[in-house]
Amino acid sequence: MIKFNKVTRDFARRGRALDEVSFELRKAEFAFLTGHSGSGKSTTLRLLHLADRPTSGEVRVCGFSSDLTSDREVWKLRRRVGMVFQDFRLLPGRTARENVEFALEVTGASRSEILPRANRLLAQVGLSAKGGARAEELSGGERQRVAIARALVNEPQVLLADEPTGNLDERASRGIMELFRELNASGMAVLMATHDLELIRAFPSIRTLELSEGRLVFDSSLSPAATTGGS
């Protein structure tokens, strides 16, 4: 599903954000991506969404290569990759259902299928009773569930999440994690960036990838000796 092959990303002002990072995420695998602020987590997710390109090395996602996929073809990749953010990014003044319907409209769904699909997606994330509530009337956890429903409109093979529990309390965070685990159990690969070490410790069976100063310094699926050196 995902392959980073000696990926480096340099920025003119910020310097090196990633330094020869290599890892793979298989179909239906769940992994945490952790590290302190500035370690390269967000850069990694941007590269996976082809919102950015590596300076050197190759990123492969769902069969698409950063070397071979043109800017005109990026939309094809994004039909297979869902993205969830810390700040929800819902449309203000719109209901939960309208937020999901808008995402469906963007994909070109027909008018006749938009409403039933939006209702099914809201049911999938446990919000059947909240479809008519405006975004500002929802709790943080509920808003994040709407954002997840919106990310699922294309039935993605991979779900990327950038600090999705960062604005939530412990109970809501656990609920979002259980939803991610359900999606993962259905066959979806999940890569979740987080700096919440307590959350990571609460789910010890989930693989952990740790970045530090742009290098991969720990991969719980490998022996310590295999991880040393970062790539």
N, CA, C and O of each residue as an XYZ file, in Angstrom:
924
protein
N       0.812     -1.210      0.000
C       0.000      0.000      0.000
C       0.853      1.271      0.000
O       0.627      2.195     -0.781
N       1.845      1.288      0.905
C       2.726      2.450      1.045
C       4.172      1.981      1.062
O       4.508      1.002      1.728
N       5.026      2.683      0.326
C       6.462      2.389      0.385
C       7.253      3.679      0.276
O       7.134      4.417     -0.702
N       8.060      3.941      1.290
C       9.044      5.023      1.267
C      10.402      4.382      0.985
O      10.834      3.494      1.720
N      11.066      4.825     -0.067
C      12.368      4.263     -0.422
C      13.436      5.361     -0.389
O      13.604      6.112     -1.349
N      14.154      5.437      0.739
C      15.236      6.408      0.933
C      14.779      7.826      0.577
O      15.405      8.523     -0.223
N      13.670      8.225      1.197
C      13.053      9.515      0.877
C      13.700     10.647      1.666
O      13.784     10.604      2.893
N      14.148     11.649      0.942
C      14.694     12.872      1.527
C      13.869     14.046      1.036
O      13.497     14.115     -0.135
N      13.579     14.991      1.967
C      12.874     16.216      1.564
C      13.584     17.409      2.171
O      13.662     17.550      3.391
N      14.106     18.271      1.297
C      14.795     19.493      1.710
C      13.929     20.707      1.390
O      13.215     20.735      0.387
N      14.007     21.711      2.267
C      13.322     22.984      2.042
C      14.356     24.105      2.094
O      15.307     24.051      2.875
N      14.162     25.111      1.262
C      15.148     26.185      1.139
C      15.403     26.875      2.472
O      16.551     27.155      2.817
N      14.337     27.151      3.225
C      14.510     27.897      4.483
C      14.594     26.991      5.707
O      15.331     27.276      6.652
N      13.831     25.896      5.681
C      13.768     25.037      6.863
C      14.854     23.978      6.894
O      15.079     23.348      7.928
N      15.521     23.779      5.786
C      16.545     22.748      5.741
C      15.947     21.377      5.475
O      14.922     21.262      4.804
N      16.580     20.345      5.995
C      16.189     18.965      5.704
C      15.069     18.514      6.648
O      15.262     18.460      7.863
N      13.896     18.189      6.085
C      12.752     17.731      6.878
C      12.744     16.220      7.027
O      12.359     15.701      8.074
N      13.169     15.502      5.978
C      13.284     14.044      6.025
C      14.630     13.644      5.443
O      15.099     14.231      4.468
N      15.247     12.633      6.057
C      16.601     12.244      5.667
C      16.657     10.736      5.392
O      16.808      9.936      6.315
N      16.533     10.360      4.117
C      16.622      8.973      3.666
C      15.745      8.032      4.498
O      16.225      7.043      5.051
N      14.465      8.356      4.575
C      13.506      7.544      5.339
C      12.977      6.404      4.463
O      12.555      6.627      3.328
N      13.004      5.191      4.998
C      12.481      4.023      4.291
C      11.567      3.225      5.219
O      11.938      2.924      6.353
N      10.392      2.889      4.741
C       9.491      1.977      5.451
C       8.386      1.556      4.490
O       8.170      2.189      3.457
N       7.690      0.479      4.845
C       6.553      0.005      4.066
C       5.363     -0.204      4.993
O       5.525     -0.571      6.157
N       4.178      0.032      4.470
C       2.941     -0.260      5.180
C       2.112     -1.147      4.263
O       1.768     -0.759      3.146
N       1.797     -2.340      4.750
C       1.096     -3.313      3.929
C      -0.424     -3.087      3.952
O      -0.940     -2.301      4.747
N      -1.113     -3.787      3.070
C      -2.563     -3.733      3.025
C      -3.136     -4.132      4.385
O      -2.704     -5.111      4.994
N      -4.118     -3.353      4.850
C      -4.823     -3.622      6.109
C      -3.912     -3.544      7.338
O      -4.227     -4.123      8.377
N      -2.787     -2.833      7.227
C      -1.908     -2.637      8.384
C      -2.221     -1.293      9.025
O      -2.614     -0.343      8.347
N      -2.042     -1.227     10.347
C      -2.262      0.004     11.121
C      -0.929      0.381     11.755
O      -0.266     -0.461     12.361
N      -0.534      1.645     11.616
C       0.709      2.095     12.245
C       0.553      3.514     12.769
O      -0.093      4.360     12.151
N       1.164      3.749     13.926
C       1.326      5.102     14.445
C       2.603      5.697     13.857
O       3.605      5.001     13.695
N       2.558      6.987     13.542
C       3.752      7.739     13.148
C       3.958      8.800     14.208
O       3.148      9.719     14.331
N       5.028      8.686     14.974
C       5.211      9.582     16.109
C       6.560     10.293     16.047
O       7.403      9.990     15.203
N       6.741     11.242     16.958
C       7.952     12.052     17.002
C       7.601     13.447     17.488
O       6.445     13.864     17.413
N       8.587     14.160     17.982
C       8.340     15.501     18.502
C       7.972     16.458     17.370
O       8.123     16.129     16.194
N       7.493     17.631     17.732
C       7.145     18.645     16.733
C       8.368     18.975     15.879
O       9.448     19.238     16.408
N       8.195     18.958     14.569
C       9.302     19.228     13.673
C      10.106     18.004     13.275
O      11.129     18.122     12.601
N       9.642     16.814     13.694
C      10.403     15.587     13.397
C      10.187     15.089     11.972
O      10.966     14.275     11.476
N       9.120     15.578     11.303
C       8.874     15.177      9.925
C       7.556     14.451      9.694
O       7.314     13.949      8.597
N       6.707     14.388     10.705
C       5.440     13.653     10.578
C       4.542     14.256      9.499
O       4.074     13.545      8.610
N       4.303     15.557      9.575
C       3.408     16.198      8.607
C       3.989     16.164      7.199
O       3.255     16.003      6.224
N       5.300     16.315      7.093
C       5.949     16.217      5.781
C       5.721     14.835      5.186
O       5.445     14.710      3.992
N       5.834     13.803      6.006
C       5.602     12.435      5.547
C       4.192     12.286      4.989
O       4.006     11.714      3.915
N       3.199     12.797      5.710
C       1.818     12.678      5.247
C       1.581     13.470      3.970
O       0.850     13.016      3.090
N       2.184     14.637      3.857
C       2.036     15.435      2.636
C       2.636     14.708      1.432
O       2.091     14.774      0.329
N       3.733     14.029      1.639
C       4.348     13.271      0.556
C       3.462     12.087      0.150
O       3.373     11.751     -1.031
N       2.818     11.466      1.119
C       1.947     10.334      0.831
C       0.693     10.743      0.070
O       0.107      9.943     -0.658
N       0.293     11.989      0.244
C      -0.891     12.511     -0.445
C      -0.495     13.199     -1.750
O      -1.347     13.714     -2.474
N       0.799     13.201     -2.037
C       1.394     13.920     -3.175
C       1.021     15.390     -3.185
O       0.904     16.010     -4.242
N       0.833     15.951     -1.966
C       0.733     17.400     -1.830
C       2.127     17.998     -1.894
O       2.284     19.212     -2.021
N       3.140     17.142     -1.806
C       4.542     17.538     -1.896
C       5.292     16.380     -2.561
O       4.776     15.265     -2.635
N       6.476     16.638     -3.031
C       7.301     15.615     -3.695
C       8.652     15.516     -2.994
O       9.152     16.510     -2.467
N       9.238     14.336     -2.985
C      10.558     14.193     -2.351
C      11.656     14.877     -3.153
O      11.574     14.991     -4.376
N      12.680     15.328     -2.446
C      13.869     15.856     -3.105
C      14.644     14.721     -3.758
O      15.185     14.868     -4.854
N      14.689     13.586     -3.067
C      15.286     12.373     -3.634
C      14.589     11.173     -3.014
O      13.910     11.294     -1.994
N      14.762     10.017     -3.638
C      14.047      8.834     -3.195
C      12.670      8.765     -3.842
O      12.295      9.643     -4.619
N      11.932      7.732     -3.522
C      10.623      7.521     -4.146
C       9.560      7.195     -3.106
O       9.807      6.466     -2.146
N       8.372      7.752     -3.319
C       7.190      7.418     -2.526
C       6.219      6.676     -3.428
O       5.911      7.131     -4.529
N       5.734      5.518     -2.952
C       4.726      4.763     -3.687
C       3.506      4.572     -2.794
O       3.623      4.147     -1.645
N       2.333      4.893     -3.338
C       1.082      4.753     -2.591
C       0.027      4.163     -3.526
O      -0.264      4.739     -4.575
N      -0.539      3.031     -3.156
C      -1.624      2.411     -3.936
C      -1.253      2.266     -5.411
O      -2.104      2.424     -6.287
N       0.007      1.970     -5.682
C       0.457      1.777     -7.053
C       0.893      3.034     -7.767
O       1.360      2.956     -8.904
N       0.758      4.199     -7.139
C       1.182      5.470     -7.733
C       2.577      5.821     -7.221
O       2.872      5.653     -6.038
N       3.427      6.306     -8.115
C       4.802      6.660     -7.771
C       4.999      8.165     -7.825
O       4.494      8.835     -8.727
N       5.741      8.697     -6.847
C       6.054     10.131     -6.858
C       6.915     10.495     -8.061
O       6.932     11.651     -8.482
N       7.629      9.520     -8.618
C       8.477      9.762     -9.791
C       7.670      9.811    -11.084
O       8.029     10.532    -12.016
N       6.588      9.050    -11.142
C       5.883      8.851    -12.404
C       4.508      9.512    -12.478
O       3.964      9.663    -13.572
N       3.939      9.904    -11.354
C       2.595     10.474    -11.335
C       2.658     11.972    -11.577
O       3.271     12.703    -10.799
N       2.033     12.429    -12.643
C       2.041     13.859    -12.952
C       1.051     14.599    -12.066
O       0.181     13.984    -11.450
N       1.186     15.931    -12.003
C       0.259     16.735    -11.210
C      -1.184     16.540    -11.685
O      -2.120     16.591    -10.888
N      -1.352     16.316    -12.985
C      -2.701     16.115    -13.528
C      -3.319     14.799    -13.080
O      -4.539     14.640    -13.117
N      -2.482     13.856    -12.655
C      -2.974     12.536    -12.269
C      -3.119     12.370    -10.758
O      -3.581     11.327    -10.295
N      -2.729     13.388     -9.983
C      -2.753     13.265     -8.522
C      -4.165     12.967     -8.011
O      -4.320     12.247     -7.025
N      -5.193     13.508     -8.666
C      -6.571     13.288     -8.220
C      -6.911     11.798     -8.206
O      -7.719     11.357     -7.389
N      -6.304     11.024     -9.099
C      -6.571      9.582     -9.138
C      -6.064      8.919     -7.854
O      -6.731      8.052     -7.288
N      -4.879      9.335     -7.403
C      -4.358      8.829     -6.138
C      -5.274      9.210     -4.994
O      -5.574      8.386     -4.130
N      -5.722     10.464     -4.983
C      -6.514     10.944     -3.850
C      -7.895     10.317     -3.783
O      -8.573     10.431     -2.762
N      -8.328      9.653     -4.857
C      -9.552      8.868     -4.803
C      -9.340      7.589     -3.986
O     -10.305      6.959     -3.554
N      -8.090      7.214     -3.779
C      -7.778      5.981     -3.062
C      -7.232      6.228     -1.660
O      -7.047      5.293     -0.881
N      -6.977      7.492     -1.349
C      -6.389      7.853     -0.059
C      -7.286      8.860      0.653
O      -7.547      9.940      0.122
N      -7.763      8.513      1.856
C      -8.547      9.439      2.659
C      -7.645     10.199      3.615
O      -6.608      9.683      4.030
N      -8.031     11.430      3.973
C      -7.195     12.266      4.843
C      -8.047     12.888      5.937
O      -9.098     13.468      5.664
N      -7.583     12.764      7.184
C      -8.273     13.320      8.350
C      -7.291     14.230      9.083
O      -6.127     13.875      9.271
N      -7.770     15.415      9.499
C      -6.909     16.416     10.123
C      -7.295     16.661     11.580
O      -8.393     16.305     12.009
N      -6.391     17.268     12.328
C      -6.630     17.600     13.733
C      -7.763     18.610     13.898
O      -8.551     18.518     14.838
N      -7.841     19.582     12.971
C      -8.790     20.683     13.141
C     -10.110     20.462     12.398
O     -10.856     21.413     12.165
N     -10.397     19.219     12.029
C     -11.683     18.792     11.454
C     -11.952     19.342     10.048
O     -12.305     18.581      9.147
N     -11.790     20.654      9.854
C     -11.989     21.312      8.562
C     -13.401     21.120      8.001
O     -13.581     20.888      6.805
N     -14.394     21.220      8.882
C     -15.784     21.141      8.441
C     -16.257     22.496      7.933
O     -15.698     23.531      8.294
N     -17.286     22.486      7.097
C     -17.867     23.721      6.589
C     -18.764     24.325      7.658
O     -19.742     23.690      8.051
N     -18.468     25.534      8.146
C     -19.287     26.140      9.200
C     -20.688     26.456      8.702
O     -20.886     26.791      7.534
N     -21.648     26.346      9.595
C     -23.021     26.654      9.242
C     -23.727     25.538      8.492
O     -24.931     25.623      8.249
N     -22.998     24.493      8.121
C     -23.584     23.343      7.438
C     -23.820     22.209      8.443
O     -23.128     22.107      9.456
N     -24.791     21.375      8.149
C     -25.048     20.235      9.015
C     -24.009     19.139      8.770
O     -23.239     19.189      7.810
N     -24.010     18.153      9.661
C     -23.116     17.010      9.482
C     -23.377     16.357      8.129
O     -22.445     16.027      7.396
N     -24.654     16.175      7.809
C     -25.004     15.532      6.541
C     -24.568     16.391      5.357
O     -24.068     15.862      4.365
N     -24.747     17.684      5.447
C     -24.367     18.575      4.348
C     -22.860     18.579      4.118
O     -22.404     18.706      2.982
N     -22.084     18.439      5.197
C     -20.640     18.359      5.037
C     -20.241     17.114      4.254
O     -19.352     17.170      3.405
N     -20.891     16.002      4.536
C     -20.593     14.766      3.813
C     -21.129     14.857      2.385
O     -20.473     14.410      1.444
N     -22.317     15.433      2.224
C     -22.899     15.578      0.883
C     -22.009     16.429     -0.014
O     -21.853     16.139     -1.200
N     -21.429     17.478      0.554
C     -20.553     18.340     -0.246
C     -19.358     17.550     -0.775
O     -18.975     17.695     -1.936
N     -18.765     16.708      0.089
C     -17.635     15.882     -0.348
C     -18.055     14.935     -1.471
O     -17.279     14.677     -2.391
N     -19.270     14.423     -1.395
C     -19.780     13.542     -2.447
C     -20.007     14.305     -3.748
O     -19.738     13.787     -4.832
N     -20.502     15.543     -3.638
C     -20.712     16.372     -4.827
C     -19.397     16.600     -5.553
O     -19.341     16.547     -6.782
N     -18.335     16.855     -4.789
C     -17.020     17.114     -5.375
C     -16.531     15.908     -6.163
O     -15.838     16.062     -7.169
N     -16.888     14.700     -5.712
C     -16.439     13.492     -6.411
C     -17.265     13.210     -7.663
O     -16.937     12.307     -8.433
N     -18.342     13.982     -7.869
C     -19.174     13.775     -9.054
C     -20.307     12.793     -8.858
O     -20.892     12.326     -9.835
N     -20.632     12.468     -7.610
C     -21.745     11.553     -7.337
C     -23.046     12.156     -7.857
O     -23.216     13.375     -7.847
N     -23.953     11.314     -8.306
C     -25.235     11.799     -8.838
C     -26.126     12.286     -7.707
O     -25.979     11.858     -6.563
N     -27.047     13.180     -8.031
C     -27.938     13.743     -7.018
C     -28.742     12.649     -6.316
O     -28.995     12.730     -5.114
N     -29.137     11.636     -7.066
C     -29.985     10.588     -6.494
C     -29.248      9.714     -5.482
O     -29.878      9.122     -4.606
N     -27.924      9.625     -5.590
C     -27.180      8.768     -4.672
C     -26.536      9.523     -3.522
O     -26.078      8.902     -2.562
N     -26.489     10.855     -3.596
C     -25.780     11.624     -2.568
C     -26.411     11.462     -1.190
O     -25.701     11.164     -0.230
N     -27.715     11.649     -1.066
C     -28.358     11.570      0.247
C     -28.236     10.179      0.873
O     -27.812     10.072      2.023
N     -28.595      9.111      0.153
C     -28.455      7.794      0.799
C     -27.023      7.435      1.151
O     -26.781      6.794      2.174
N     -26.065      7.841      0.315
C     -24.663      7.548      0.630
C     -24.202      8.351      1.845
O     -23.480      7.829      2.694
N     -24.611      9.606      1.933
C     -24.247     10.425      3.093
C     -24.806      9.807      4.371
O     -24.123      9.764      5.394
N     -26.038      9.335      4.313
C     -26.646      8.707      5.486
C     -25.919      7.427      5.873
O     -25.722      7.158      7.058
N     -25.517      6.634      4.877
C     -24.782      5.398      5.165
C     -23.434      5.693      5.807
O     -23.016      5.001      6.735
N     -22.753      6.728      5.307
C     -21.448      7.078      5.869
C     -21.575      7.589      7.298
O     -20.755      7.257      8.154
N     -22.593      8.391      7.554
C     -22.808      8.873      8.927
C     -23.140      7.714      9.857
O     -22.709      7.700     11.010
N     -23.905      6.740      9.362
C     -24.193      5.558     10.170
C     -22.920      4.768     10.444
O     -22.737      4.228     11.536
N     -22.050      4.703      9.457
C     -20.805      3.945      9.603
C     -19.927      4.510     10.713
O     -19.212      3.765     11.382
N     -19.980      5.824     10.909
C     -19.159      6.445     11.958
C     -19.952      6.706     13.231
O     -19.478      7.407     14.125
N     -21.162      6.145     13.319
C     -21.953      6.239     14.541
C     -22.693      7.543     14.747
O     -22.949      7.938     15.884
N     -23.045      8.226     13.648
C     -23.709      9.532     13.775
C     -25.060      9.581     13.058
O     -25.454     10.633     12.554
N     -25.761      8.470     13.009
C     -27.059      8.443     12.327
C     -28.018      9.492     12.884
O     -28.789     10.097     12.138
N     -27.964      9.703     14.189
C     -28.910     10.620     14.834
C     -28.465     12.075     14.781
O     -29.194     12.955     15.238
N     -27.291     12.343     14.236
C     -26.737     13.705     14.263
C     -26.639     14.340     12.877
O     -26.028     15.398     12.730
N     -27.223     13.721     11.873
C     -27.086     14.233     10.510
C     -27.596     15.645     10.333
O     -27.054     16.403      9.528
N     -28.632     16.013     11.073
C     -29.216     17.345     10.918
C     -28.611     18.402     11.816
O     -29.029     19.559     11.769
N     -27.634     18.034     12.634
C     -26.997     19.004     13.537
C     -25.918     19.785     12.811
O     -25.125     19.214     12.061
N     -25.889     21.108     13.037
C     -24.840     21.927     12.434
C     -23.495     21.609     13.081
O     -23.429     21.154     14.223
N     -22.431     21.857     12.331
C     -21.091     21.510     12.787
C     -20.779     22.108     14.153
O     -20.177     21.448     15.000
N     -21.188     23.361     14.368
C     -20.871     24.032     15.628
C     -21.685     23.508     16.800
O     -21.389     23.841     17.948
N     -22.701     22.696     16.538
C     -23.511     22.101     17.603
C     -22.964     20.744     18.047
O     -23.437     20.174     19.031
N     -21.991     20.240     17.340
C     -21.434     18.927     17.638
C     -20.256     19.028     18.603
O     -19.570     20.049     18.658
N     -20.031     17.967     19.354
C     -18.844     17.900     20.202
C     -17.611     17.693     19.328
O     -17.728     17.414     18.135
N     -16.428     17.833     19.928
C     -15.203     17.634     19.170
C     -15.115     16.237     18.576
O     -14.731     16.066     17.419
N     -15.473     15.239     19.379
C     -15.426     13.872     18.882
C     -16.401     13.642     17.735
O     -16.088     12.941     16.773
N     -17.591     14.242     17.846
C     -18.578     14.112     16.773
C     -18.112     14.813     15.506
O     -18.312     14.304     14.404
N     -17.498     15.967     15.657
C     -16.979     16.670     14.475
C     -15.902     15.844     13.774
O     -15.833     15.799     12.545
N     -15.064     15.192     14.580
C     -14.032     14.368     13.957
C     -14.651     13.167     13.247
O     -14.138     12.733     12.216
N     -15.737     12.630     13.777
C     -16.422     11.521     13.107
C     -17.018     11.975     11.767
O     -17.006     11.219     10.795
N     -17.534     13.199     11.718
C     -18.025     13.737     10.443
C     -16.859     13.854      9.462
O     -16.992     13.513      8.287
N     -15.722     14.336      9.950
C     -14.545     14.468      9.084
C     -14.100     13.105      8.560
O     -13.667     12.990      7.413
N     -14.203     12.082      9.388
C     -13.843     10.734      8.946
C     -14.841     10.239      7.908
O     -14.448      9.655      6.898
N     -16.141     10.468      8.151
C     -17.157     10.074      7.160
C     -16.870     10.729      5.823
O     -16.998     10.098      4.774
N     -16.486     11.984      5.860
C     -16.158     12.725      4.629
C     -14.935     12.115      3.941
O     -14.876     12.064      2.712
N     -13.960     11.653      4.729
C     -12.748     11.049      4.157
C     -13.029      9.691      3.530
O     -12.215      9.184      2.759
N     -14.180      9.096      3.856
C     -14.503      7.757      3.369
C     -15.352      7.761      2.106
O     -15.730      6.696      1.619
N     -15.662      8.944      1.561
C     -16.612      9.005      0.446
C     -16.145      8.223     -0.777
O     -16.969      7.740     -1.553
N     -14.837      8.095     -0.955
C     -14.317      7.371     -2.123
C     -13.931      5.934     -1.807
O     -13.279      5.270     -2.613
N     -14.337      5.447     -0.617
C     -13.969      4.102     -0.192
C     -12.460      3.877     -0.347
O     -12.036      2.988     -1.086
N     -11.659      4.679      0.347
C     -10.202      4.648      0.156
C      -9.572      3.342      0.617
O     -10.104      2.639      1.476
N      -8.431      3.040      0.027
C      -7.639      1.882      0.442
C      -6.715      2.229      1.611
O      -6.321      1.362      2.391
N      -6.383      3.514      1.712
C      -5.478      4.004      2.761
C      -6.118      5.209      3.437
O      -6.656      6.091      2.768
N      -6.057      5.244      4.769
C      -6.528      6.400      5.529
C      -5.335      7.018      6.248
O      -4.668      6.354      7.041
N      -5.068      8.302      5.967
C      -4.012      9.055      6.633
C      -4.663      9.989      7.641
O      -5.660     10.641      7.332
N      -4.108     10.057      8.838
C      -4.687     10.899      9.885
C      -3.576     11.705     10.548
O      -2.610     11.138     11.061
N      -3.717     13.028     10.534
C      -2.701     13.929     11.091
C      -3.180     14.459     12.436
O      -3.980     15.393     12.492
N      -2.684     13.857     13.526
C      -3.059     14.240     14.896
C      -4.583     14.292     15.056
O      -5.097     15.302     15.536
N      -5.322     13.253     14.677
C      -6.788     13.321     14.691
C      -7.408     13.410     16.075
O      -8.570     13.795     16.209
N      -6.643     13.056     17.116
C      -7.173     13.147     18.479
C      -6.578     14.318     19.242
O      -6.812     14.449     20.444
N      -5.812     15.173     18.570
C      -5.091     16.257     19.234
C      -5.985     17.253     19.941
O      -5.571     17.850     20.935
N      -7.215     17.452     19.449
C      -8.135     18.419     20.065
C      -9.242     17.748     20.873
O     -10.244     18.384     21.203
N      -9.064     16.464     21.192
C     -10.129     15.708     21.844
C      -9.741     15.285     23.258
O      -8.558     15.155     23.574
N     -10.754     15.069     24.109
C     -10.484     14.549     25.442
C     -10.241     13.039     25.353
O     -10.373     12.440     24.286
N      -9.888     12.443     26.478
C      -9.493     11.031     26.468
C     -10.607     10.117     25.977
O     -10.351      9.196     25.201
N     -11.843     10.356     26.418
C     -12.954      9.500     26.020
C     -13.206      9.591     24.514
O     -13.390      8.573     23.847
N     -13.213     10.820     23.986
C     -13.438     11.001     22.547
C     -12.290     10.404     21.741
O     -12.508      9.832     20.674
N     -11.065     10.538     22.254
C      -9.896      9.977     21.572
C     -10.015      8.469     21.460
O      -9.724      7.896     20.410
N     -10.446      7.817     22.550
C     -10.624      6.367     22.522
C     -11.690      5.978     21.495
O     -11.535      4.986     20.782
N     -12.769      6.759     21.422
C     -13.823      6.466     20.461
C     -13.331      6.560     19.026
O     -13.682      5.728     18.190
N     -12.519      7.572     18.739
C     -11.961      7.726     17.391
C     -11.008      6.579     17.087
O     -10.995      6.052     15.974
N     -10.208      6.193     18.085
C      -9.289      5.075     17.868
C     -10.043      3.781     17.579
O      -9.632      3.010     16.712
N     -11.126      3.534     18.284
C     -11.903      2.321     18.033
C     -12.518      2.358     16.632
O     -12.614      1.326     15.967
N     -12.930      3.536     16.188
C     -13.461      3.662     14.828
C     -12.373      3.368     13.807
O     -12.623      2.665     12.827
N     -11.173      3.891     14.017
C     -10.053      3.605     13.118
C      -9.750      2.099     13.089
O      -9.453      1.542     12.032
N      -9.826      1.455     14.241
C      -9.552      0.022     14.306
C     -10.607     -0.775     13.530
O     -10.291     -1.781     12.895
N     -11.852     -0.320     13.588
C     -12.917     -0.980     12.820
C     -12.670     -0.833     11.320
O     -12.826     -1.789     10.560
N     -12.285      0.366     10.905
C     -11.992      0.595      9.491
C     -10.806     -0.256      9.053
O     -10.809     -0.824      7.961
N      -9.803     -0.339      9.904
C      -8.632     -1.149      9.613
C      -9.006     -2.626      9.495
O      -8.502     -3.331      8.622
N      -9.889     -3.086     10.375
C     -10.320     -4.489     10.345
C     -11.086     -4.816      9.069
O     -11.145     -5.972      8.651
N     -11.674     -3.787      8.450
C     -12.412     -4.000      7.200
C     -11.485     -4.106      5.994
O     -11.940     -4.374      4.882
N     -10.168     -3.895      6.211
C      -9.197     -4.026      5.133
C      -8.483     -2.754      4.747
O      -7.661     -2.764      3.831
N      -8.778     -1.647      5.429
C      -8.168     -0.360      5.109
C      -6.845     -0.192      5.859
O      -6.781     -0.443      7.062
N      -5.799      0.227      5.161
C      -4.541      0.563      5.817
C      -4.682      1.927      6.479
O      -5.269      2.842      5.900
N      -4.143      2.068      7.695
C      -4.260      3.322      8.445
C      -2.876      3.753      8.928
O      -2.157      2.972      9.552
N      -2.513      4.990      8.636
C      -1.287      5.585      9.169
C      -1.688      6.840      9.927
O      -2.192      7.797      9.337
N      -1.466      6.834     11.223
C      -1.932      7.910     12.097
C      -0.746      8.611     12.757
O      -0.021      8.010     13.550
N      -0.559      9.881     12.424
C       0.483     10.691     13.063
C      -0.032     11.185     14.411
O      -1.137     11.721     14.501
N       0.764     11.005     15.448
C       0.381     11.470     16.774
C       1.619     11.655     17.640
O       2.616     10.951     17.483
N       1.536     12.621     18.562
C       2.605     12.785     19.550
C       2.121     12.320     20.923
O       2.825     12.483     21.919
N       0.910     11.735     20.975
C       0.297     11.309     22.231
C       0.842      9.943     22.635
O       0.343      8.915     22.179
N       1.859      9.930     23.486
C       2.490      8.682     23.886
C       1.554      7.816     24.728
O       1.642      6.589     24.682
N       0.659      8.442     25.498
C      -0.293      7.666     26.284
C      -1.230      6.879     25.378
O      -1.568      5.731     25.668
N      -1.644      7.498     24.289
C      -2.508      6.817     23.331
C      -1.771      5.649     22.686
O      -2.345      4.575     22.507
N      -0.513      5.852     22.340
C       0.287      4.782     21.742
C       0.449      3.620     22.722
O       0.343      2.456     22.334
N       0.704      3.937     23.988
C       0.873      2.884     24.993
C      -0.423      2.114     25.218
O      -0.393      0.939     25.585
N      -1.548      2.764     25.002
C      -2.846      2.113     25.212
C      -3.149      1.073     24.139
O      -4.029      0.232     24.324
N      -2.428      1.123     23.017
C      -2.645      0.193     21.908
C      -1.305     -0.425     21.504
O      -0.794     -0.151     20.418
N      -0.743     -1.255     22.378
C       0.618     -1.787     22.135
C       0.716     -2.706     20.917
O       1.814     -2.926     20.404
N      -0.411     -3.246     20.446
C      -0.344     -4.150     19.293
C      -0.189     -3.405     17.978
O       0.131     -4.014     16.957
N      -0.415     -2.082     17.988
C      -0.304     -1.289     16.763
C       1.159     -0.909     16.533
O       1.839     -0.449     17.450
N       1.622     -1.101     15.335
C       3.010     -0.792     14.966
C       3.307      0.690     15.188
O       2.451      1.541     14.947
N       4.506      0.991     15.643
C       4.923      2.371     15.875
C       6.161      2.698     15.047
O       7.158      1.976     15.084
N       6.082      3.797     14.301
C       7.214      4.348     13.567
C       7.558      5.685     14.210
O       6.692      6.552     14.337
N       8.803      5.860     14.614
C       9.208      7.109     15.274
C      10.230      7.867     14.439
O      11.243      7.318     14.006
N       9.931      9.151     14.227
C      10.850     10.040     13.533
C      11.531     10.958     14.532
O      10.934     11.369     15.527
N      12.787     11.273     14.255
C      13.517     12.257     15.048
C      14.438     13.024     14.120
O      15.312     12.440     13.478
N      14.242     14.335     14.049
C      15.048     15.202     13.192
C      15.093     14.674     11.761
O      16.131     14.700     11.100
N      13.940     14.196     11.306
C      13.815     13.775      9.922
C      14.287     12.368      9.605
O      14.248     11.945      8.449
N      14.735     11.633     10.627
C      15.195     10.263     10.386
C      14.296      9.273     11.107
O      13.783      9.561     12.188
N      14.107      8.109     10.507
C      13.345      7.048     11.153
C      14.260      6.352     12.150
O      15.216      5.678     11.766
N      13.960      6.522     13.436
C      14.853      6.016     14.477
C      14.300      4.785     15.180
O      15.017      4.115     15.923
N      13.008      4.482     14.943
C      12.427      3.302     15.594
C      11.261      2.782     14.774
O      10.419      3.545     14.301
N      11.231      1.466     14.616
C      10.124      0.772     13.958
C       9.849     -0.458     14.800
O      10.668     -1.376     14.837
N       8.707     -0.493     15.478
C       8.433     -1.583     16.417
C       8.297     -2.935     15.730
O       8.310     -3.968     16.401
N       8.165     -2.950     14.406
C       8.074     -4.226     13.694
C       9.450     -4.825     13.405
O       9.550     -5.955     12.928
N      10.516     -4.061     13.696
C      11.886     -4.511     13.443
C      12.648     -4.659     14.747
O      12.245     -4.123     15.778
N      13.741     -5.383     14.695
C      14.615     -5.471     15.859
C      15.327     -4.132     16.010
O      15.494     -3.414     15.025
N      15.756     -3.775     17.243
C      16.480     -2.512     17.436
C      17.682     -2.360     16.505
O      17.964     -1.261     16.028
N      18.375     -3.440     16.250
C      19.563     -3.373     15.394
C      19.193     -3.013     13.960
O      19.927     -2.297     13.279
N      18.032     -3.522     13.503
C      17.616     -3.265     12.123
C      17.167     -1.829     11.931
O      17.239     -1.289     10.827
N      16.698     -1.201     13.025
C      16.183      0.168     12.917
C      17.293      1.196     13.029
O      17.175      2.281     12.458
N      18.359      0.895     13.739
C      19.437      1.848     13.948
C      19.966      2.363     12.624
O      20.279      1.589     11.720
N      20.062      3.690     12.520
C      20.554      4.302     11.285
C      19.444      4.974     10.517
O      19.699      5.826      9.666
N      18.160      4.584     10.822
C      17.036      5.352     10.309
C      16.565      4.986      8.931
O      15.496      5.451      8.537
N      17.286      4.179      8.155
C      16.797      3.857      6.814
C      17.185      2.445      6.409
O      16.854      2.006      5.307
